[in-house]
Amino acid sequence: MNNDIQIWSGPDGITIPANTREPKDIVKYANTEILTQKQQEQIIAAFQIDAYDMAAEYAWKRAMMKLKETLATLGMKFIGEMLGREDINEFTPIDVALTDYTTIQLAEQLGVIGNTAALKLRQSQELVSHFFSGKADEEFDYSSAVMVVKSSIQYILGEQEISIAIEFTNLRNRLLSESLKSDDLQVNQLISSPLFYLRTVLTILLSSIRKDKGAILEHALANINLLLPEMWRNLGENDKWNIGTAYRDVVAEGNSTAANGLKKALLKVEGFDFVPENLRSTTFKNAARIVIETHFAFNNFYNEPPVVRALATLGSTIPAPALIDCIQAYLLVYLGNYYGVSNEANPIAYEELSKITKDRWHYYFEKVIAKDETILLNIRYEGQINRFSELLRNNKYDDIAGLPRDVQNLYNAIVNKKYAIVKSLSEKLYQSIKKRDCPKY
């Protein structure tokens, strides 16, 4: 089978010539059904009066609105399952459920946009978040505004039709309408796919196992029993905890059909170590999620302190199922971004990260970081790498050994502040999540 085969992938936008730099020329590429002629003229007019922030904000909000509307066509309950959000139901407004960051992340995962589009849109989101925050010490400049407008049009507002990838929709329908066989071409294709796709398939199946009845439930259980043994070794630790949590939930609800079917799947992979013992971990996971969402939202440096403090007050003994979420949340706040850190929240995050034992840090680097795309995308700048190095050195976590090769090299580079190597290896590991050569453990 071709090593480059993918089950579904998103488009990388329309073609805008690289030498197109003037706003009046860029907006011509917009789809007038999404960005009307009048709206295009308003963006051009904003540039003409040097209101660069107004032009960027208008284009960005229109783009995000369109992307969120597209995702909402899948149903808000499914969106909630994809995000691990029990508070989201069919009546939850999409703009309440999704931040701009999670919108881009989810759109990429579901094949609405491609990898390049996601990269460019994340860069634009970071610019918009910074310039509209209290931390910004300068105004939106012309080149930054042009970048935001161009990305918004090229990847969203210029498309003739933004839709969920047909391949993804077809696979989702098959997973819930038939019991697949081991010799099915799409099954062989799926089990050889990158973690990026495996997570989405798991979410679809676990969502159905939690809520569906009758034939749909039977198909979902049959398919998870078929796929899980083949997928297990390539899953991240958090993915395994999610399966264990789903089993705990259906047992607690008295859903014997779902519980028995999921139990069979877990027995096949000796996965009962990942079943949470109690509900305490849920509280930590929810608090960590709020920290992460706040970090990627507008004015994050101002809003981070209370939510980080709320997570810290839950206690220093983090339940195993929530450990990855909490480390990720604290690291995001502590590492900050290109523009710096929250001066008030950063010390809290550092203190909590310093309480995590060395054996847990070993576990994080050995089992987690290679598949933690959020952190891999947030060790790109020298300031972030410096802070990570200082955390490890100051707490004597700088001599961890026995890690997988690429991870060991990344860890050593972080400790020794080898910026170019960190950037190269973090990008390599991030791309491996999207490809079939995921590191095996």
N, C-alpha and C positions, 0 to 999 in steps of 0.2 A: 504494500500500500504506500502511496506517495506520502512522504514525511510531512509535507506542507498542507495536507488535506485538513479542512476545517468544517465543522458542522454548520456553523453560521457565522457570519461576520458582517460588520456594518460598513457603510460607504464612507469614503474619506472626502466627501464634499464635492462641490463643483470646482471647475478649473478657473482660477483667476490668475492671469499672467503675473509673473513675479515682479515685473517692472510697473505694475499698477499700484501707484502710491497715493494718488489724489482721492480724497473722499468722494468727490463728484463722479469719478470714474469707477470707484469700488461699488457704490450703492446701485449702479446700473445692473449689477449682477444679481440683485435681490429678486426673488419671486414676488410679483406685485400682489399675488393672492395672500401672501404672508406679511409682506411689508409694502403697503400701498405706496402709490406715487407721492401722495401728500406726506406720508411718513418719511419717505426717502428725502424729500425736500426739506423736512424739518431737521434731519440729521446734517444735511449740507449747510443749512442756515446756521446751525449751532457752531460748526467749524468756522464759518465766515465771521462770526462775532467772537471768536476765540473761547467759546464756551465748550471746551473739550470734554469736561466732565459730563455735561448735559448730553452731548452726542454719544459718548461711550455708554452712559447709563441707559439711554433710551434704546439703543441697539441691543445691549446686553439683556435688558429686561424682556424685550420682545422675543429674543432668541430663547431665553430660559422658559418663558411662558409657553412657547410652541413645543419645546422639548418635553416639558412636563405634561402638556395636553396629550402628546403622543404616548407617553408612558401610561397615562391614566386609562387609555383604551384597553389595557390588560385587566383592569379592575383594581380598585383600591385595596381589596383584601389580599390579592396576590402581591401588590406592591409592599404591603405590610409584612407579608411572609418573607419577601426578598430581603427586607431590611431588618428582620427579626423584631418587628414592632407590633406587639399585641394591641396597642392602643389605636391602631389604624383600622378602620372598617370601611365599608362601601360608601359611607356618607362623609368620610373625612375629605375636606378639600385638598386637592393635590398640592397647592402652594403652601399648605400648612404641614403636609406630610414630608415634603422634600425640600432640603436646602439645595442651593445651586451645586454644591460639591457632590452631594449624593445623587443628584439628577444626572450629572455627567458620568459618575461612576456606574450607575445603574444602566444608563443608555448605552454605554460601552459594553457592559456585560451582556445585555440583551440584543446586541447587534443593531441598535438604532444608529450608532456612529462607530467609526473605525478607530484604530489605535492612534493614528496621527491626529485625527479630529479631537480625540479625548485629551491628548497632550496639549494641543494648542488652546483648547477651551479651558483646561485647568490653569494654564498660564494667564489667560485673560481673567479668569475668576479671581486669581490671586492679586492681580493688578487692581481690579474693581474693588475687592474687599479692602485692600490697603488704602487706596486713595479716598475711600468714603469712610474711613475709620478715624478715630480721634488721634491715632498714632502718627498719621501722615503729617510730615512737616513741610510739604510742598504741594502745589496744585497739580491736577491731572495735566500732563504735558501732551503736546500734539502727537508725537510718535506713539506714545502708549495708547492714546485714544484711537488712532488709526489701526493699531494692532487689534484692539478689542472689536472695533467695527468690522474689520476685514474677517476676523475669525468667526464672528457671529453670522455674517452673510455667507461666507464660504462653506461653513459646515452645517448651518441650520436654515437661515433665512433665504438662502439661494436655491435650496433643494426644491424640485418640483413637487415632491411628495415625501414627507417624513413618515416612515412607518416602521413597525416592528419587523425584523427580518423574517421573510417567509419561511426560511429553513427552520428558524427557531420556533415559529408558530406551529409548523407541521410536526416537529419533534415533540413539542409539548402536547399536542393533540394525540399523538401516538402513545405517549407514555401513560395517558389517562384513559385511552379507549381500547387498548389491546395489550395482551400479555406477550411481550417480545420473546424471541427465541435466541439462543446463544449463537446460531449460525446466521443471524440477520446481519446484513452488511452494515446497517446503521449502528447496530450494537457494537460490532467490531471497531467501527469508526469512533464511536463514543468512548469506549474504554481506553482508547489510545490518544484521547484528546487531552489538552492542557487543563490544569486545575481551574482555570478561568471558566471553562464550560462545565466541568464536573460539579462545581459548586452550584451552578444554576439548575442543573438536572436534579441534584439532591434537594434543593429548595422546592422545586415543583413536586417531587414525590412526597417529601415530608409534609408539605402543605396539604396535599390531598389526603394523606394518612391521618392527619389531625382532624380534618373537617368533613370528608366525604363518606358516603355510605354505599352499600350495594356494589354494583359492578365496577364503578370507578375505583372504589377502595380496593377491590380484589386485584384490579390491574396494577394499581400503584404498589401494592404489597408484593405481587409477583415480580414486578420490574425491579424493585429495590433488592429483593432476594437474588435476582439474576445479576444485577450490576454491582452491588456493594463489594462482594469478594474480589472482583476485578479492579475496582476503583480504590480500595481501602489504602493500599500502600502509597498512593499518590495524593491522598487527602492531607490537608493541614490539620494540626491538632484541634483548632477551633471547629473545623468541620465535623470532626469526630465527636466533640462535645455536643454539637448541635443535634446529632443523631441520638446520642444518649439522652439529651433533654427531651426530645420528641417522644422517646419511649417512656420516660418518666411521666410526661404529660398525659399520654393516652391511658396509662395505667391508673393515674390519679382520677381520670374522668370515667373510669369503668368501661372503656371501649375495648372489650375483650378481643374482638376480631383484629383491630389494629395492633393491640398489644402483642398478641400471639404471633402475628405476621412479622412485626418489627423485631420481636425476640428471636425468631428464627434467623433473621438476617444478622443480628448482632452475635449470635452464637457461631455463625459461620466465620466471623472474623475475630472472635475472642474480644469483642468490643465492650464488655460490661464494665470495664474499668472507667469508661467514659460516661456512665450514667450517674448524674448528680444525686447525692444522698438527701439533700434538702433544698428548700427554696431560698436559702440565704444567698446563694450565688446569683440568683435573679436580680436581687436588689443591687449588688455590686455591678452586674452587667448593665443594668439600666442607667445607673449613675455614670458609668464609664461612657456609655453611648451619648449621654447628654454633653459630657465634656468634649467628646470628639466632634459632635455636631456644632458645638459652640466655637471650637477652634477654627472650623472651616466657614463660619458664618461672618456676616458683617460686624465690624467693630469687635473682633474677637479678643484683642488684648484687654479691652475694658470689661468684657463680659466673662472672661475665663475665671477670675479669682473666686467668685461665689460657687460656681459649679465644681471647681477643683477642690475647694474646701469641703463641699458637701460629700464628695467621694472620699476624701481623706478621713472625715469624721466617722465613716462607717467602720473603721478599724484597720489596724495594720496587718492582721491575719487575713489575707485574701483567699477565698475559697478557690480550689484548683480550677473548677470550670470557668471562673471569671478572671483568672490570672492573666491570660493573654489580652483580654479587653482592657484590663486596668493598666498593664504595662504600656499598651499602645496609647491609651489616653494620657497617662502621665508623660510618656516620652514626647508626644506631639506638643504638649504645653511646654515641656522643658527645652526641647530642641528648637521650638519656634519656627520661624520661616525666614525668608530673605531679608525681611525688614526688622527682624529682632525678636524679642520675646515680651510677654506681659511681665512687667517688673514686680507685680504683686503675686501673680500666680506661679511664676517660675520657681521661686524658692520653695513653695509648698510642694510642687511636683518633684523637685530635687530631693527634698526630705523624704517623701514617700518612696521614691525609687531607691534611695539609700537604705531603706528598711528591707528591701527584697534580698533574700539570702543568695549567696553565691551559687548554690546548687540550682536555684530557680533561674538565675541568669544563664547558667550553663544550659539548662533545659530550653530557655528562650532562644539562645543562639543555635543550639543543636537542632531543635525541632520546629521552630516557629519562624524566625526572621526570613528564611529563604522563601517563604510563602506569604509573608506579610507585606502586601503591596503598598499599604499605607505608609509604613515606616520606610520602606525602600525608596519611596518617592520623596521622603522628607529627610534624607541625609545627602542632599545635593550641594549645599552651600558650605563654605568654610566655617561660618559661625556655628552651623548645626553640628558639623563634624568636631569642631573644637569642644563644644559643650558635651557631646557624647563621650569624647576621650576623657575629659575632666571627670565626668561621672564615674567612669570605669576606673580611672587611676586613683582618684581621691578615696574610693571605697575599696581599693585593693581587689578589684574585679578584673585586673589587667593581665592575668596569667592563665586564662582559660585555654585548655588544649583539647585535642581529640575530636575536633569538629569536622564535618564534611569539608572537603578541600576548599571549595569556593567560599564557603562561610568562614572557615578559619582564616583565609586570606583577607576577607572583608573585615573580620574582627580585628586582626593584627593591624590592618591599615587604619581602622578607626582609632585604636589605642595609640598608634604612632603618628596620627594626623597626616597620613599620606593621602592628600586630597584627591589627586588624580586617580589613584587606585580605588579609593572608596567610590567615587563617582562611576568609574568603569564597572566595578563589580556589582554595585547596587543596580545599575542599569541592566547588566547581564542577568542577574537573578530575577529582576522584575520582568524582563522579556521572557524568561523561561516559564513564568506563570502563564503566559499567553501562548506558549508553544508546547510541543510534545516532549521536549527534552527536560522535563521537570526533574530536579534532583531526587534520587531515590534514597530511602532511608531503611 
